[in-house]
Structures are given as C-alpha cells and as structure tokens.
C-alpha cells in the first residue's frame, strides 16, 4: 500500500527521516515509471514528424508576419 493510500485510510504512518523520505520518493517514482505505457518506435516517429511539421508551420507563419510587418513599417516610415 502506498504512503498516500495509508494516509487516506486513516492508518498512522511512521515518521521518516530525511533519507527515509528520499528513499520513499525514489521508490514511488520507480513504481510510477513502471505504469507508463511507452510508445512503440512507429508511434515515436509519428509523434516526431507531427512535432517537426508543426514547428515548421509556426516558423513559416511567423516569418510571413515578420516580412509583412517589415514591409508595412518600411513603407510607412520611408
């Protein structure tokens, strides 16, 4: 039973020292990492491609806006 489950049921937990709390934290992190569903290599490449395409699209949009505002400012102040 996890520490938080014990606290929720009302059972008193023993007072842990600094190193005991650190060890408990590491054990809980490892337990949570075991629950993670890791993506397959195919899913990973799909996610990577989606992110790269999205970043390129945002860069293009920002570049077009920069170019348009640059032209507008140059026309206004020239």
mmCIF file of the N, C-alpha and C atoms, coordinates in Angstrom:
data_MODEL
# 
_entry.id   MODEL 
# 
loop_
_atom_site.group_PDB 
_atom_site.id 
_atom_site.type_symbol 
_atom_site.label_atom_id 
_atom_site.label_alt_id 
_atom_site.label_comp_id 
_atom_site.label_asym_id 
_atom_site.label_entity_id 
_atom_site.label_seq_id 
_atom_site.pdbx_PDB_ins_code 
_atom_site.Cartn_x 
_atom_site.Cartn_y 
_atom_site.Cartn_z 
_atom_site.occupancy 
_atom_site.B_iso_or_equiv 
_atom_site.pdbx_formal_charge 
_atom_site.auth_seq_id 
_atom_site.auth_comp_id 
_atom_site.auth_asym_id 
_atom_site.auth_atom_id 
_atom_site.pdbx_PDB_model_num 
ATOM 1   N N  . UNK A 1 1  ? 0.854  -1.171 0.000   1.00 0.00 ? 1  UNK A N  1 
ATOM 2   C CA . UNK A 1 1  ? 0.000  0.000  0.000   1.00 0.00 ? 1  UNK A CA 1 
ATOM 3   C C  . UNK A 1 1  ? 0.898  1.231  0.000   1.00 0.00 ? 1  UNK A C  1 
ATOM 4   N N  . UNK A 1 2  ? 0.543  2.209  -0.804  1.00 0.00 ? 2  UNK A N  1 
ATOM 5   C CA . UNK A 1 2  ? 1.380  3.399  -0.887  1.00 0.00 ? 2  UNK A CA 1 
ATOM 6   C C  . UNK A 1 2  ? 1.184  4.283  0.346   1.00 0.00 ? 2  UNK A C  1 
ATOM 7   N N  . UNK A 1 3  ? 2.095  5.208  0.482   1.00 0.00 ? 3  UNK A N  1 
ATOM 8   C CA . UNK A 1 3  ? 2.056  6.132  1.624   1.00 0.00 ? 3  UNK A CA 1 
ATOM 9   C C  . UNK A 1 3  ? 0.782  6.963  1.602   1.00 0.00 ? 3  UNK A C  1 
ATOM 10  N N  . UNK A 1 4  ? 0.386  7.434  0.420   1.00 0.00 ? 4  UNK A N  1 
ATOM 11  C CA . UNK A 1 4  ? -0.815 8.259  0.334   1.00 0.00 ? 4  UNK A CA 1 
ATOM 12  C C  . UNK A 1 4  ? -2.069 7.428  0.594   1.00 0.00 ? 4  UNK A C  1 
ATOM 13  N N  . UNK A 1 5  ? -2.054 6.138  0.207   1.00 0.00 ? 5  UNK A N  1 
ATOM 14  C CA . UNK A 1 5  ? -3.199 5.277  0.469   1.00 0.00 ? 5  UNK A CA 1 
ATOM 15  C C  . UNK A 1 5  ? -3.345 5.024  1.964   1.00 0.00 ? 5  UNK A C  1 
ATOM 16  N N  . UNK A 1 6  ? -2.220 4.855  2.655   1.00 0.00 ? 6  UNK A N  1 
ATOM 17  C CA . UNK A 1 6  ? -2.271 4.689  4.111   1.00 0.00 ? 6  UNK A CA 1 
ATOM 18  C C  . UNK A 1 6  ? -2.836 5.931  4.790   1.00 0.00 ? 6  UNK A C  1 
ATOM 19  N N  . UNK A 1 7  ? -2.425 7.085  4.305   1.00 0.00 ? 7  UNK A N  1 
ATOM 20  C CA . UNK A 1 7  ? -2.909 8.328  4.900   1.00 0.00 ? 7  UNK A CA 1 
ATOM 21  C C  . UNK A 1 7  ? -4.404 8.486  4.652   1.00 0.00 ? 7  UNK A C  1 
ATOM 22  N N  . UNK A 1 8  ? -4.877 8.034  3.483   1.00 0.00 ? 8  UNK A N  1 
ATOM 23  C CA . UNK A 1 8  ? -6.291 8.169  3.157   1.00 0.00 ? 8  UNK A CA 1 
ATOM 24  C C  . UNK A 1 8  ? -7.149 7.232  4.000   1.00 0.00 ? 8  UNK A C  1 
ATOM 25  N N  . UNK A 1 9  ? -6.621 6.064  4.367   1.00 0.00 ? 9  UNK A N  1 
ATOM 26  C CA . UNK A 1 9  ? -7.407 5.124  5.159   1.00 0.00 ? 9  UNK A CA 1 
ATOM 27  C C  . UNK A 1 9  ? -7.382 5.442  6.639   1.00 0.00 ? 9  UNK A C  1 
ATOM 28  N N  . UNK A 1 10 ? -6.536 6.383  7.030   1.00 0.00 ? 10 UNK A N  1 
ATOM 29  C CA . UNK A 1 10 ? -6.506 6.793  8.421   1.00 0.00 ? 10 UNK A CA 1 
ATOM 30  C C  . UNK A 1 10 ? -5.453 6.095  9.255   1.00 0.00 ? 10 UNK A C  1 
ATOM 31  N N  . UNK A 1 11 ? -4.716 5.162  8.684   1.00 0.00 ? 11 UNK A N  1 
ATOM 32  C CA . UNK A 1 11 ? -3.652 4.498  9.441   1.00 0.00 ? 11 UNK A CA 1 
ATOM 33  C C  . UNK A 1 11 ? -2.491 5.465  9.610   1.00 0.00 ? 11 UNK A C  1 
ATOM 34  N N  . UNK A 1 12 ? -1.944 5.471  10.782  1.00 0.00 ? 12 UNK A N  1 
ATOM 35  C CA . UNK A 1 12 ? -0.849 6.397  11.031  1.00 0.00 ? 12 UNK A CA 1 
ATOM 36  C C  . UNK A 1 12 ? 0.447  5.844  10.460  1.00 0.00 ? 12 UNK A C  1 
ATOM 37  N N  . UNK A 1 13 ? 1.157  6.663  9.755   1.00 0.00 ? 13 UNK A N  1 
ATOM 38  C CA . UNK A 1 13 ? 2.443  6.271  9.177   1.00 0.00 ? 13 UNK A CA 1 
ATOM 39  C C  . UNK A 1 13 ? 3.542  6.668  10.146  1.00 0.00 ? 13 UNK A C  1 
ATOM 40  N N  . UNK A 1 14 ? 4.622  5.910  10.108  1.00 0.00 ? 14 UNK A N  1 
ATOM 41  C CA . UNK A 1 14 ? 5.741  6.249  10.983  1.00 0.00 ? 14 UNK A CA 1 
ATOM 42  C C  . UNK A 1 14 ? 6.439  7.488  10.453  1.00 0.00 ? 14 UNK A C  1 
ATOM 43  N N  . UNK A 1 15 ? 6.996  8.243  11.351  1.00 0.00 ? 15 UNK A N  1 
ATOM 44  C CA . UNK A 1 15 ? 7.725  9.449  10.977  1.00 0.00 ? 15 UNK A CA 1 
ATOM 45  C C  . UNK A 1 15 ? 9.053  9.036  10.376  1.00 0.00 ? 15 UNK A C  1 
ATOM 46  N N  . UNK A 1 16 ? 9.314  9.487  9.167   1.00 0.00 ? 16 UNK A N  1 
ATOM 47  C CA . UNK A 1 16 ? 10.542 9.111  8.472   1.00 0.00 ? 16 UNK A CA 1 
ATOM 48  C C  . UNK A 1 16 ? 11.531 10.256 8.536   1.00 0.00 ? 16 UNK A C  1 
ATOM 49  N N  . UNK A 1 17 ? 12.802 9.898  8.552   1.00 0.00 ? 17 UNK A N  1 
ATOM 50  C CA . UNK A 1 17 ? 13.858 10.891 8.500   1.00 0.00 ? 17 UNK A CA 1 
ATOM 51  C C  . UNK A 1 17 ? 14.074 11.353 7.071   1.00 0.00 ? 17 UNK A C  1 
ATOM 52  N N  . UNK A 1 18 ? 15.058 12.189 6.885   1.00 0.00 ? 18 UNK A N  1 
ATOM 53  C CA . UNK A 1 18 ? 15.338 12.762 5.572   1.00 0.00 ? 18 UNK A CA 1 
ATOM 54  C C  . UNK A 1 18 ? 15.657 11.677 4.550   1.00 0.00 ? 18 UNK A C  1 
ATOM 55  N N  . UNK A 1 19 ? 16.559 10.751 4.898   1.00 0.00 ? 19 UNK A N  1 
ATOM 56  C CA . UNK A 1 19 ? 16.946 9.713  3.949   1.00 0.00 ? 19 UNK A CA 1 
ATOM 57  C C  . UNK A 1 19 ? 15.800 8.725  3.717   1.00 0.00 ? 19 UNK A C  1 
ATOM 58  N N  . UNK A 1 20 ? 14.984 8.508  4.710   1.00 0.00 ? 20 UNK A N  1 
ATOM 59  C CA . UNK A 1 20 ? 13.817 7.638  4.543   1.00 0.00 ? 20 UNK A CA 1 
ATOM 60  C C  . UNK A 1 20 ? 12.815 8.236  3.579   1.00 0.00 ? 20 UNK A C  1 
ATOM 61  N N  . UNK A 1 21 ? 12.614 9.560  3.676   1.00 0.00 ? 21 UNK A N  1 
ATOM 62  C CA . UNK A 1 21 ? 11.690 10.234 2.750   1.00 0.00 ? 21 UNK A CA 1 
ATOM 63  C C  . UNK A 1 21 ? 12.239 10.226 1.337   1.00 0.00 ? 21 UNK A C  1 
ATOM 64  N N  . UNK A 1 22 ? 13.562 10.408 1.201   1.00 0.00 ? 22 UNK A N  1 
ATOM 65  C CA . UNK A 1 22 ? 14.177 10.383 -0.132  1.00 0.00 ? 22 UNK A CA 1 
ATOM 66  C C  . UNK A 1 22 ? 14.034 8.988  -0.740  1.00 0.00 ? 22 UNK A C  1 
ATOM 67  N N  . UNK A 1 23 ? 14.285 7.944  0.059   1.00 0.00 ? 23 UNK A N  1 
ATOM 68  C CA . UNK A 1 23 ? 14.152 6.565  -0.426  1.00 0.00 ? 23 UNK A CA 1 
ATOM 69  C C  . UNK A 1 23 ? 12.706 6.274  -0.814  1.00 0.00 ? 23 UNK A C  1 
ATOM 70  N N  . UNK A 1 24 ? 11.756 6.737  -0.018  1.00 0.00 ? 24 UNK A N  1 
ATOM 71  C CA . UNK A 1 24 ? 10.346 6.553  -0.333  1.00 0.00 ? 24 UNK A CA 1 
ATOM 72  C C  . UNK A 1 24 ? 9.993  7.245  -1.643  1.00 0.00 ? 24 UNK A C  1 
ATOM 73  N N  . UNK A 1 25 ? 10.485 8.447  -1.824  1.00 0.00 ? 25 UNK A N  1 
ATOM 74  C CA . UNK A 1 25 ? 10.230 9.195  -3.059  1.00 0.00 ? 25 UNK A CA 1 
ATOM 75  C C  . UNK A 1 25 ? 10.768 8.437  -4.269  1.00 0.00 ? 25 UNK A C  1 
ATOM 76  N N  . UNK A 1 26 ? 11.988 7.922  -4.164  1.00 0.00 ? 26 UNK A N  1 
ATOM 77  C CA . UNK A 1 26 ? 12.593 7.193  -5.289  1.00 0.00 ? 26 UNK A CA 1 
ATOM 78  C C  . UNK A 1 26 ? 11.807 5.922  -5.583  1.00 0.00 ? 26 UNK A C  1 
ATOM 79  N N  . UNK A 1 27 ? 11.389 5.205  -4.538  1.00 0.00 ? 27 UNK A N  1 
ATOM 80  C CA . UNK A 1 27 ? 10.578 4.002  -4.759  1.00 0.00 ? 27 UNK A CA 1 
ATOM 81  C C  . UNK A 1 27 ? 9.264  4.341  -5.444  1.00 0.00 ? 27 UNK A C  1 
ATOM 82  N N  . UNK A 1 28 ? 8.628  5.440  -5.046  1.00 0.00 ? 28 UNK A N  1 
ATOM 83  C CA . UNK A 1 28 ? 7.363  5.830  -5.660  1.00 0.00 ? 28 UNK A CA 1 
ATOM 84  C C  . UNK A 1 28 ? 7.568  6.256  -7.112  1.00 0.00 ? 28 UNK A C  1 
ATOM 85  N N  . UNK A 1 29 ? 8.668  6.934  -7.410  1.00 0.00 ? 29 UNK A N  1 
ATOM 86  C CA . UNK A 1 29 ? 8.958  7.325  -8.791  1.00 0.00 ? 29 UNK A CA 1 
ATOM 87  C C  . UNK A 1 29 ? 9.143  6.086  -9.652  1.00 0.00 ? 29 UNK A C  1 
ATOM 88  N N  . UNK A 1 30 ? 9.885  5.093  -9.159  1.00 0.00 ? 30 UNK A N  1 
ATOM 89  C CA . UNK A 1 30 ? 10.102 3.863  -9.917  1.00 0.00 ? 30 UNK A CA 1 
ATOM 90  C C  . UNK A 1 30 ? 8.788  3.119  -10.121 1.00 0.00 ? 30 UNK A C  1 
ATOM 91  N N  . UNK A 1 31 ? 7.946  3.082  -9.094  1.00 0.00 ? 31 UNK A N  1 
ATOM 92  C CA . UNK A 1 31 ? 6.635  2.436  -9.235  1.00 0.00 ? 31 UNK A CA 1 
ATOM 93  C C  . UNK A 1 31 ? 5.787  3.129  -10.294 1.00 0.00 ? 31 UNK A C  1 
ATOM 94  N N  . UNK A 1 32 ? 5.813  4.449  -10.331 1.00 0.00 ? 32 UNK A N  1 
ATOM 95  C CA . UNK A 1 32 ? 5.028  5.175  -11.329 1.00 0.00 ? 32 UNK A CA 1 
ATOM 96  C C  . UNK A 1 32 ? 5.594  4.982  -12.730 1.00 0.00 ? 32 UNK A C  1 
ATOM 97  N N  . UNK A 1 33 ? 6.918  4.910  -12.855 1.00 0.00 ? 33 UNK A N  1 
ATOM 98  C CA . UNK A 1 33 ? 7.527  4.692  -14.177 1.00 0.00 ? 33 UNK A CA 1 
ATOM 99  C C  . UNK A 1 33 ? 7.193  3.303  -14.721 1.00 0.00 ? 33 UNK A C  1 
ATOM 100 N N  . UNK A 1 34 ? 6.968  2.345  -13.852 1.00 0.00 ? 34 UNK A N  1 
ATOM 101 C CA . UNK A 1 34 ? 6.562  1.008  -14.311 1.00 0.00 ? 34 UNK A CA 1 
ATOM 102 C C  . UNK A 1 34 ? 5.156  1.029  -14.908 1.00 0.00 ? 34 UNK A C  1 
ATOM 103 N N  . UNK A 1 35 ? 4.335  1.987  -14.527 1.00 0.00 ? 35 UNK A N  1 
ATOM 104 C CA . UNK A 1 35 ? 2.971  2.090  -15.037 1.00 0.00 ? 35 UNK A CA 1 
ATOM 105 C C  . UNK A 1 35 ? 2.896  2.790  -16.391 1.00 0.00 ? 35 UNK A C  1 
ATOM 106 N N  . UNK A 1 36 ? 3.967  3.441  -16.799 1.00 0.00 ? 36 UNK A N  1 
ATOM 107 C CA . UNK A 1 36 ? 3.968  4.217  -18.033 1.00 0.00 ? 36 UNK A CA 1 
ATOM 108 C C  . UNK A 1 36 ? 3.866  3.280  -19.232 1.00 0.00 ? 36 UNK A C  1 
ATOM 109 N N  . UNK A 1 37 ? 3.014  3.655  -20.184 1.00 0.00 ? 37 UNK A N  1 
ATOM 110 C CA . UNK A 1 37 ? 2.923  2.922  -21.439 1.00 0.00 ? 37 UNK A CA 1 
ATOM 111 C C  . UNK A 1 37 ? 3.828  3.637  -22.422 1.00 0.00 ? 37 UNK A C  1 
ATOM 112 N N  . UNK A 1 38 ? 4.969  3.020  -22.737 1.00 0.00 ? 38 UNK A N  1 
ATOM 113 C CA . UNK A 1 38 ? 5.949  3.646  -23.608 1.00 0.00 ? 38 UNK A CA 1 
ATOM 114 C C  . UNK A 1 38 ? 5.529  3.468  -25.059 1.00 0.00 ? 38 UNK A C  1 
ATOM 115 N N  . UNK A 1 39 ? 5.740  4.504  -25.899 1.00 0.00 ? 39 UNK A N  1 
ATOM 116 C CA . UNK A 1 39 ? 5.342  4.375  -27.307 1.00 0.00 ? 39 UNK A CA 1 
ATOM 117 C C  . UNK A 1 39 ? 6.257  3.418  -28.064 1.00 0.00 ? 39 UNK A C  1 
ATOM 118 N N  . UNK A 1 40 ? 5.676  2.814  -29.102 1.00 0.00 ? 40 UNK A N  1 
ATOM 119 C CA . UNK A 1 40 ? 6.485  1.962  -29.973 1.00 0.00 ? 40 UNK A CA 1 
ATOM 120 C C  . UNK A 1 40 ? 7.348  2.855  -30.857 1.00 0.00 ? 40 UNK A C  1 
ATOM 121 N N  . UNK A 1 41 ? 8.287  2.264  -31.572 1.00 0.00 ? 41 UNK A N  1 
ATOM 122 C CA . UNK A 1 41 ? 9.172  3.043  -32.442 1.00 0.00 ? 41 UNK A CA 1 
ATOM 123 C C  . UNK A 1 41 ? 8.361  3.721  -33.552 1.00 0.00 ? 41 UNK A C  1 
ATOM 124 N N  . UNK A 1 42 ? 7.345  3.029  -34.066 1.00 0.00 ? 42 UNK A N  1 
ATOM 125 C CA . UNK A 1 42 ? 6.498  3.612  -35.109 1.00 0.00 ? 42 UNK A CA 1 
ATOM 126 C C  . UNK A 1 42 ? 5.728  4.825  -34.574 1.00 0.00 ? 42 UNK A C  1 
ATOM 127 N N  . UNK A 1 43 ? 5.159  4.696  -33.384 1.00 0.00 ? 43 UNK A N  1 
ATOM 128 C CA . UNK A 1 43 ? 4.449  5.825  -32.769 1.00 0.00 ? 43 UNK A CA 1 
ATOM 129 C C  . UNK A 1 43 ? 5.399  6.980  -32.489 1.00 0.00 ? 43 UNK A C  1 
ATOM 130 N N  . UNK A 1 44 ? 6.605  6.647  -32.054 1.00 0.00 ? 44 UNK A N  1 
ATOM 131 C CA . UNK A 1 44 ? 7.588  7.677  -31.747 1.00 0.00 ? 44 UNK A CA 1 
ATOM 132 C C  . UNK A 1 44 ? 7.945  8.489  -32.996 1.00 0.00 ? 44 UNK A C  1 
ATOM 133 N N  . UNK A 1 45 ? 8.166  7.811  -34.115 1.00 0.00 ? 45 UNK A N  1 
ATOM 134 C CA . UNK A 1 45 ? 8.465  8.521  -35.367 1.00 0.00 ? 45 UNK A CA 1 
ATOM 135 C C  . UNK A 1 45 ? 7.276  9.342  -35.832 1.00 0.00 ? 45 UNK A C  1 
ATOM 136 N N  . UNK A 1 46 ? 6.058  8.846  -35.619 1.00 0.00 ? 46 UNK A N  1 
ATOM 137 C CA . UNK A 1 46 ? 4.861  9.608  -35.984 1.00 0.00 ? 46 UNK A CA 1 
ATOM 138 C C  . UNK A 1 46 ? 4.774  10.887 -35.156 1.00 0.00 ? 46 UNK A C  1 
ATOM 139 N N  . UNK A 1 47 ? 4.960  10.783 -33.861 1.00 0.00 ? 47 UNK A N  1 
ATOM 140 C CA . UNK A 1 47 ? 4.920  11.957 -32.984 1.00 0.00 ? 47 UNK A CA 1 
ATOM 141 C C  . UNK A 1 47 ? 6.020  12.949 -33.360 1.00 0.00 ? 47 UNK A C  1 
ATOM 142 N N  . UNK A 1 48 ? 7.221  12.436 -33.625 1.00 0.00 ? 48 UNK A N  1 
ATOM 143 C CA . UNK A 1 48 ? 8.345  13.280 -34.020 1.00 0.00 ? 48 UNK A CA 1 
ATOM 144 C C  . UNK A 1 48 ? 8.015  14.051 -35.296 1.00 0.00 ? 48 UNK A C  1 
ATOM 145 N N  . UNK A 1 49 ? 7.454  13.364 -36.278 1.00 0.00 ? 49 UNK A N  1 
ATOM 146 C CA . UNK A 1 49 ? 7.101  14.003 -37.551 1.00 0.00 ? 49 UNK A CA 1 
ATOM 147 C C  . UNK A 1 49 ? 6.041  15.078 -37.346 1.00 0.00 ? 49 UNK A C  1 
ATOM 148 N N  . UNK A 1 50 ? 5.039  14.790 -36.549 1.00 0.00 ? 50 UNK A N  1 
ATOM 149 C CA . UNK A 1 50 ? 3.983  15.769 -36.286 1.00 0.00 ? 50 UNK A CA 1 
ATOM 150 C C  . UNK A 1 50 ? 4.570  17.016 -35.631 1.00 0.00 ? 50 UNK A C  1 
ATOM 151 N N  . UNK A 1 51 ? 5.450  16.840 -34.669 1.00 0.00 ? 51 UNK A N  1 
ATOM 152 C CA . UNK A 1 51 ? 6.049  17.981 -33.970 1.00 0.00 ? 51 UNK A CA 1 
ATOM 153 C C  . UNK A 1 51 ? 6.909  18.808 -34.927 1.00 0.00 ? 51 UNK A C  1 
ATOM 154 N N  . UNK A 1 52 ? 7.727  18.150 -35.747 1.00 0.00 ? 52 UNK A N  1 
ATOM 155 C CA . UNK A 1 52 ? 8.596  18.874 -36.680 1.00 0.00 ? 52 UNK A CA 1 
ATOM 156 C C  . UNK A 1 52 ? 7.763  19.644 -37.699 1.00 0.00 ? 52 UNK A C  1 
ATOM 157 N N  . UNK A 1 53 ? 6.720  19.027 -38.247 1.00 0.00 ? 53 UNK A N  1 
ATOM 158 C CA . UNK A 1 53 ? 5.855  19.714 -39.216 1.00 0.00 ? 53 UNK A CA 1 
ATOM 159 C C  . UNK A 1 53 ? 5.175  20.913 -38.557 1.00 0.00 ? 53 UNK A C  1 
ATOM 160 N N  . UNK A 1 54 ? 4.693  20.746 -37.333 1.00 0.00 ? 54 UNK A N  1 
ATOM 161 C CA . UNK A 1 54 ? 4.044  21.851 -36.631 1.00 0.00 ? 54 UNK A CA 1 
ATOM 162 C C  . UNK A 1 54 ? 5.027  22.999 -36.391 1.00 0.00 ? 54 UNK A C  1 
ATOM 163 N N  . UNK A 1 55 ? 6.245  22.691 -36.000 1.00 0.00 ? 55 UNK A N  1 
ATOM 164 C CA . UNK A 1 55 ? 7.246  23.735 -35.760 1.00 0.00 ? 55 UNK A CA 1 
ATOM 165 C C  . UNK A 1 55 ? 7.579  24.461 -37.053 1.00 0.00 ? 55 UNK A C  1 
ATOM 166 N N  . UNK A 1 56 ? 7.709  23.720 -38.157 1.00 0.00 ? 56 UNK A N  1 
ATOM 167 C CA . UNK A 1 56 ? 7.984  24.361 -39.441 1.00 0.00 ? 56 UNK A CA 1 
ATOM 168 C C  . UNK A 1 56 ? 6.826  25.260 -39.857 1.00 0.00 ? 56 UNK A C  1 
ATOM 169 N N  . UNK A 1 57 ? 5.594  24.813 -39.621 1.00 0.00 ? 57 UNK A N  1 
ATOM 170 C CA . UNK A 1 57 ? 4.423  25.633 -39.963 1.00 0.00 ? 57 UNK A CA 1 
ATOM 171 C C  . UNK A 1 57 ? 4.402  26.923 -39.138 1.00 0.00 ? 57 UNK A C  1 
ATOM 172 N N  . UNK A 1 58 ? 4.686  26.835 -37.850 1.00 0.00 ? 58 UNK A N  1 
ATOM 173 C CA . UNK A 1 58 ? 4.707  28.030 -36.997 1.00 0.00 ? 58 UNK A CA 1 
ATOM 174 C C  . UNK A 1 58 ? 5.844  28.964 -37.413 1.00 0.00 ? 58 UNK A C  1 
ATOM 175 N N  . UNK A 1 59 ? 7.005  28.401 -37.782 1.00 0.00 ? 59 UNK A N  1 
ATOM 176 C CA . UNK A 1 59 ? 8.121  29.233 -38.241 1.00 0.00 ? 59 UNK A CA 1 
ATOM 177 C C  . UNK A 1 59 ? 7.752  29.955 -39.534 1.00 0.00 ? 59 UNK A C  1 
ATOM 178 N N  . UNK A 1 60 ? 7.088  29.265 -40.452 1.00 0.00 ? 60 UNK A N  1 
ATOM 179 C CA . UNK A 1 60 ? 6.678  29.887 -41.710 1.00 0.00 ? 60 UNK A CA 1 
ATOM 180 C C  . UNK A 1 60 ? 5.666  31.003 -41.451 1.00 0.00 ? 60 UNK A C  1 
ATOM 181 N N  . UNK A 1 61 ? 4.702  30.752 -40.586 1.00 0.00 ? 61 UNK A N  1 
ATOM 182 C CA . UNK A 1 61 ? 3.697  31.763 -40.255 1.00 0.00 ? 61 UNK A CA 1 
ATOM 183 C C  . UNK A 1 61 ? 4.349  32.990 -39.624 1.00 0.00 ? 61 UNK A C  1 
ATOM 184 N N  . UNK A 1 62 ? 5.259  32.767 -38.697 1.00 0.00 ? 62 UNK A N  1 
ATOM 185 C CA . UNK A 1 62 ? 5.964  33.879 -38.054 1.00 0.00 ? 62 UNK A CA 1 
ATOM 186 C C  . UNK A 1 62 ? 6.825  34.630 -39.062 1.00 0.00 ? 62 UNK A C  1 
ATOM 187 N N  . UNK A 1 63 ? 7.479  33.907 -39.963 1.00 0.00 ? 63 UNK A N  1 
ATOM 188 C CA . UNK A 1 63 ? 8.284  34.556 -40.998 1.00 0.00 ? 63 UNK A CA 1 
ATOM 189 C C  . UNK A 1 63 ? 7.458  35.418 -41.930 1.00 0.00 ? 63 UNK A C  1 
ATOM 190 N N  . UNK A 1 64 ? 6.285  34.933 -42.324 1.00 0.00 ? 64 UNK A N  1 
ATOM 191 C CA . UNK A 1 64 ? 5.394  35.715 -43.188 1.00 0.00 ? 64 UNK A CA 1 
ATOM 192 C C  . UNK A 1 64 ? 4.928  36.967 -42.462 1.00 0.00 ? 64 UNK A C  1 
ATOM 193 N N  . UNK A 1 65 ? 4.552  36.827 -41.192 1.00 0.00 ? 65 UNK A N  1 
ATOM 194 C CA . UNK A 1 65 ? 4.134  38.008 -40.422 1.00 0.00 ? 65 UNK A CA 1 
ATOM 195 C C  . UNK A 1 65 ? 5.285  39.003 -40.284 1.00 0.00 ? 65 UNK A C  1 
ATOM 196 N N  . UNK A 1 66 ? 6.472  38.522 -40.018 1.00 0.00 ? 66 UNK A N  1 
ATOM 197 C CA . UNK A 1 66 ? 7.638  39.386 -39.887 1.00 0.00 ? 66 UNK A CA 1 
ATOM 198 C C  . UNK A 1 66 ? 7.891  40.138 -41.194 1.00 0.00 ? 66 UNK A C  1 
ATOM 199 N N  . UNK A 1 67 ? 7.822  39.424 -42.307 1.00 0.00 ? 67 UNK A N  1 
ATOM 200 C CA . UNK A 1 67 ? 8.034  40.046 -43.608 1.00 0.00 ? 67 UNK A CA 1 
ATOM 201 C C  . UNK A 1 67 ? 6.964  41.108 -43.882 1.00 0.00 ? 67 UNK A C  1 
ATOM 202 N N  . UNK A 1 68 ? 5.706  40.795 -43.583 1.00 0.00 ? 68 UNK A N  1 
ATOM 203 C CA . UNK A 1 68 ? 4.612  41.734 -43.829 1.00 0.00 ? 68 UNK A CA 1 
ATOM 204 C C  . UNK A 1 68 ? 4.756  42.984 -42.961 1.00 0.00 ? 68 UNK A C  1 
ATOM 205 N N  . UNK A 1 69 ? 5.045  42.797 -41.685 1.00 0.00 ? 69 UNK A N  1 
ATOM 206 C CA . UNK A 1 69 ? 5.204  43.964 -40.809 1.00 0.00 ? 69 UNK A CA 1 
ATOM 207 C C  . UNK A 1 69 ? 6.432  44.780 -41.190 1.00 0.00 ? 69 UNK A C  1 
ATOM 208 N N  . UNK A 1 70 ? 7.496  44.117 -41.615 1.00 0.00 ? 70 UNK A N  1 
ATOM 209 C CA . UNK A 1 70 ? 8.690  44.823 -42.064 1.00 0.00 ? 70 UNK A CA 1 
ATOM 210 C C  . UNK A 1 70 ? 8.361  45.699 -43.274 1.00 0.00 ? 70 UNK A C  1 
ATOM 211 N N  . UNK A 1 71 ? 7.656  45.137 -44.248 1.00 0.00 ? 71 UNK A N  1 
ATOM 212 C CA . UNK A 1 71 ? 7.261  45.907 -45.436 1.00 0.00 ? 71 UNK A CA 1 
ATOM 213 C C  . UNK A 1 71 ? 6.364  47.083 -45.053 1.00 0.00 ? 71 UNK A C  1 
ATOM 214 N N  . UNK A 1 72 ? 5.413  46.839 -44.144 1.00 0.00 ? 72 UNK A N  1 
ATOM 215 C CA . UNK A 1 72 ? 4.489  47.897 -43.737 1.00 0.00 ? 72 UNK A CA 1 
ATOM 216 C C  . UNK A 1 72 ? 5.239  49.026 -43.032 1.00 0.00 ? 72 UNK A C  1 
ATOM 217 N N  . UNK A 1 73 ? 6.155  48.692 -42.157 1.00 0.00 ? 73 UNK A N  1 
ATOM 218 C CA . UNK A 1 73 ? 6.908  49.715 -41.426 1.00 0.00 ? 73 UNK A CA 1 
ATOM 219 C C  . UNK A 1 73 ? 7.819  50.492 -42.380 1.00 0.00 ? 73 UNK A C  1 
ATOM 220 N N  . UNK A 1 74 ? 8.479  49.772 -43.286 1.00 0.00 ? 74 UNK A N  1 
ATOM 221 C CA . UNK A 1 74 ? 9.356  50.438 -44.258 1.00 0.00 ? 74 UNK A CA 1 
ATOM 222 C C  . UNK A 1 74 ? 8.555  51.371 -45.180 1.00 0.00 ? 74 UNK A C  1 
ATOM 223 N N  . UNK A 1 75 ? 7.355  50.949 -45.569 1.00 0.00 ? 75 UNK A N  1 
ATOM 224 C CA . UNK A 1 75 ? 6.509  51.793 -46.403 1.00 0.00 ? 75 UNK A CA 1 
ATOM 225 C C  . UNK A 1 75 ? 6.028  53.021 -45.599 1.00 0.00 ? 75 UNK A C  1 
ATOM 226 N N  . UNK A 1 76 ? 5.713  52.800 -44.325 1.00 0.00 ? 76 UNK A N  1 
ATOM 227 C CA . UNK A 1 76 ? 5.184  53.878 -43.502 1.00 0.00 ? 76 UNK A CA 1 
ATOM 228 C C  . UNK A 1 76 ? 6.241  54.925 -43.183 1.00 0.00 ? 76 UNK A C  1 
ATOM 229 N N  . UNK A 1 77 ? 7.462  54.512 -42.873 1.00 0.00 ? 77 UNK A N  1 
ATOM 230 C CA . UNK A 1 77 ? 8.493  55.448 -42.430 1.00 0.00 ? 77 UNK A CA 1 
ATOM 231 C C  . UNK A 1 77 ? 9.505  55.826 -43.511 1.00 0.00 ? 77 UNK A C  1 
ATOM 232 N N  . UNK A 1 78 ? 9.424  55.260 -44.701 1.00 0.00 ? 78 UNK A N  1 
ATOM 233 C CA . UNK A 1 78 ? 10.388 55.570 -45.743 1.00 0.00 ? 78 UNK A CA 1 
ATOM 234 C C  . UNK A 1 78 ? 9.974  56.768 -46.565 1.00 0.00 ? 78 UNK A C  1 
# 
